[in-house]
Each structure stands twice: as C-alpha cells, then as structure tokens.
Amino acid sequence: MTRVPIIGITNHSRNSVGEVVLPGTYIDAVQSSGGNPILLPPTQTDPESLLTVLDGLILSGGGDIHPIHYNGEDHPTVYGIDDDRDSFEITLAKLALLKGIPVLGICRGMQVLTVATGGNLIQHVPEVYGDAIDHRLDHPRRPIPHDIEVLPESRLSQLLEATHLNIVSWHHQAVREFSSDWKLAARSSDGVIEAIEHQTHPWAIALQWHPELSMNDPAHQRFFQAFISACQA
C-alpha cells in the first residue's frame, strides 16, 4: 500500500476564546488530493523537529507580516500582526527550503516565503496598482474572483495545464521584490505578482490567491494533486 504523505499546514494563534483555527478548505483540499493534513500552531518551540515527520508544508493565509521582517514602515492598513506566527513560519520556511521539503505558500504564505528569502512587500496594493482589479472585498468580507496570466514557460503552467486562469483572492498586500532564488510565474493584468516558483528547490511554489477555494476547478485539482505527489516522492 502506498504511504499517505503527511502535510503540515500552518494556522492562526489561539483566538479570544482559546481556539486554534484554520479554514477547513485547506484540509479538504489536501485530503481530496491524497494527503494527510496536520495543523501546525505557532506555539511550537522546535520547528526543525516538525520537519522530520512532515512530507510537505503548506504556509497558509492570514494576517499581515510585521514590517520589521522586511525593513518596511508602519502603515495604517496593516492588520492581524502575530509575532509568534511570524517567527515560527519564517523559520519553518527557511528550514523547508534548506531541507528540500515540498512547500506551498498560499496568500500570506507566499509573502512569508518571500520575506524569509530576503524579499519585500507592498504594504497596500491599491496605493501601488490602483483599483482596476479588486484583490479583496471587505463589505461583505469574502474572497473575490479575477483573472491572472500564468507564464507559459513556468513550471506552474505545466502543473495547471493553463496559462489563463480565473482565481479567487483576499489580500491587500503583495510581493514587491523577490530574491534571485525565485522566478516569476504569474501576474494579474494590473501588474500584481500572483505566483513565484523556486529556481533550485525540488518543489517550492507560492501563490497569492487561494487555490483551496477553487477545488471544483480541474486546473486547481491538478495543482494540488501534483503537490501531494511531490510530497509522496
């Protein structure tokens, strides 16, 4: 029998009533693609030991990264700062990249991978790219769909089997600059960086959108299945 790969998924710190939470769509996407998900709360004190039992890592969405981690400035739109989560996930990201463990960054997770490797962020997308495309909807708060273009020469386009994609996102920050470890994989028409992929790591891809919310789309199904297959290998 083929072993089911164990996929660690980062999640929020405890909320006001002591609950450790993660949207179930992450778990559903991993399970439906053949993986065994486990949650990684940011209270863990030994991130390196976690990677000895994980076959893959998903850095999930959430609040903003503290600007101190990328030499950014305070900004009135910055929200959801969690110092424990920042430190935990940046350390996990560095270790996963170093050890060659398959890693998928989603939304905040893309920003974590960028910051962990020396890149920096746009603190509020509308101030740089305007409002030609809504990247999030606040009232009512929900993900919002828009189109992106995937570079045809990218690994991502091979996994999705597509160069044009309708995705859903909910973010107000984005990658400004990434290190030479990465290369561009997708953009939206307003110029926002929507995906990057690692130049040398066996399987490290980061998406600014939420693929786990589009699992009825065959392209996103293929993408998650490719991630789980890499973790199994």
N, C-alpha and C positions, 0 to 999 in steps of 0.2 A: 504493500500500500504506500502511495506517495505521501510523504510528510506534509502536513499543512503548515505553511510558514507563519511565524508569529510576527505580527506587525504592531509596533508600538505607536500610539497616537498621543501626542501632547494635548493637554486640556487646560482649562481655566483653573485658577486657585479656588479655594472654598468661597462660596458666596456668603451673603449675610446670615443665612440660616445653616451654614456649615456643610452645604452640599458641594461636592466636586462634580462639575457638569461638563458635558460635551454634546453637541447636537448629534442625534442618533444617525443622521445621514452618513457621517463618516464611517460608523460601524457597519451600517447596511452596505455601503459601497465595498468595503474590504471583504465582508462575509460573502456577498454575492459574487465576488471575483475569485473566491477560493482561499482567502486568508483568514487568520485567527487573530482578531484585534484585542489588544490590551491597552488600558489607559495609563498614561504617564503623568501623574500630578507633579507640579513644580516643587513640591516639598521634598523630593528625592535628594539625598545628600551625596550620592555616589553615582553620577551619571554614567561613568565609564563602565561600572559593573552591569548596568542595564543592557549595554550593547553586546555583552557576552551571551545573552539569551535571545536577543532580537534578530530576526532575519531581515527586517526592514523598518524604516522610520517614516512616519508622516508628521510633519510640523504643521499644525492646524491653524485655523484663523482665530482672530481675537482682537484685543485692544492694541493700541499703538506701542511701539518700542520707545523706551526713554531716549530722547535725543542725545544724551551723553554718550551713548554707544556708537554714534556715527558723527560726532562733532557737530550735531545740529543745534539749533536755537530753540528756545521755548516758543510755543505758538499757541494761540488761544483755541485752536481746534483740536489739539492733542487731547486724547481721552484714554481711559482704561489702562493707565500705566500700572504695571505689576513688576516690581523689581525682581522678585523671586523668579517669576516666569521668564523674564528677560535673561537673567544669568543662567538659568537652567537650560533654556532652549538654545542659546548661543553656544554654550559648552557642548550640548548634545550635537548640534550641527557641525561644529568643528571636529568632534570625535568621529561622527559618522562619515564625514568626508575623508578623514585621515585613514580610517579603517576600511574604506571601500564598501560600506554597507549601503544598499539601495535606500535612497532618501527622496521623498516627495515633499516639496514645500507648497502649501496652499494659502493664498492670500497673505496674512501675516507671516506664514511660514516662508514665503518667497522673500519677504523683507528680512526675516531672521537669517536666512542663508546669505543674502546679500551683505548684511552688516557683519556677519561672522567672518566673511572673507575680505573685508576691507572696503566694501562699497558704501553708498549713502542713499538717502531717501528724499523724495519730495514730500514735504510735510502736509500740504493740502493741494490736491490735484487741480481743483478749479482755478487756483491762483496762477498755475503754470500753463494749463491746457484749455482753460475756459470751460464752458458748459455745453459745447456742441454734442457731447455724449455724457449722459448721466452714468456715473460708475457706482452710485448707490442712491437709494431712495429712503429718506428719513421719515416722511409722513404720508402714509403709514410706513413704518420701518420694514423693509423687505428687500431681498436681492432684486436686481433689475437686469433685464436682458439687453445685450448689444452684440454687434458683430466684431470679430477680430480677423486679422490676416496672419496665417502661420507661414513662416518662411519655407519655401518648397525644399530647400536644401537641408533643412533641420531634421534632427532625429525625431522631434516631436511630430512633424508632419507625417513621417513614416508610421509612427505609432497610432496616430489618429486616422490615418489614411485620408487626410483632408488638408487643404490649405486655406479654406474659408470656413469659419465656424461661428455659430450663434451660441453665446455663453451667458451665464448669469454671474454677476459680481455684486459685492457690497464692500466698498473701501473708499477712503478719502485720501490715503497715502499711496505712494507707489515708488518703485525704484527710479532713482535719478541716474546713478552711475554704478556699474558693477565692475568687479576686478577682472583682470585678464584670465582668471580661472574659468570664466563663463563666456558664453556667446549668446547673442540674441536669438530667440526662437519665434517670438510672435509680438505683434503690436496691434493696437486698435487704430482706427483711422485718424484719431486726434493726436496720435503720437505716443500715447502711454505704453510703456513696456509691459506686455502681458505675459511673457514667458521667457525664461532663460534656461539653458542647459549647460552642464559642466563639460569642460573641454577634455578632461582626462579621467574623471571618475567613471567607473563602470555603468552606474545608473543614478544620476542626480539631476532632477528636473524640477523647476519651480514655476508655478502658475499663479498669476494674480487673481484669477477667477476661481469659482467654486465648482470643480468637476463633480463632486459628490452630490450636487443638487441637480445633475443632468444625467442620471444613470438610465433614463429611458432613451437616451441618445446612443446609437450604436458606436459612434466615434469615441465617446467617453467610456463606454463599456470596454472597448478595445484597449483604451489607455490604461484603465485600472487593471485589466487582466494582464497587460504587459508588465506593469509594476509588480504585481503578485508573482508572475513567472520569474522575474528577475530576483525576487526575494527567495523564491524556491530554489533557484540555481545556486 
